[in-house]
Amino acid sequence: MAKKSVRPLTQEEISKLLKIVEEARENDLTLYRKAKAILMRNQGKTLSEIASELGVTKQNVSYILKQFERDGIDGLLMKKR
């Protein structure tokens, strides 16, 4: 099975994601997990490692990565309704 990966992040994206992680840690756990998952994947962590560290399923991590690939950082910020 091919390893799912996030496209290489730009320095600007890394900076934005780090800011989101810092700001969302206390007040938006979902957004924190999404940003952290993308950063961890960019560092070469496996889906299992990310899921374990963030307390979510591998399927959830996969969904987050697909959402980011499709919609970028703005897609992470949109509220689901």
Buried (B, 14 or more C-beta within 10 A) or exposed (E): EEEBEBEEBEEEBBEBBEEBBEEBEEEBEEBBBBBBBBBBBBEEBBBEBBBEBBEBEBEBBBBBBEBBBEEEBEBBBEEEE
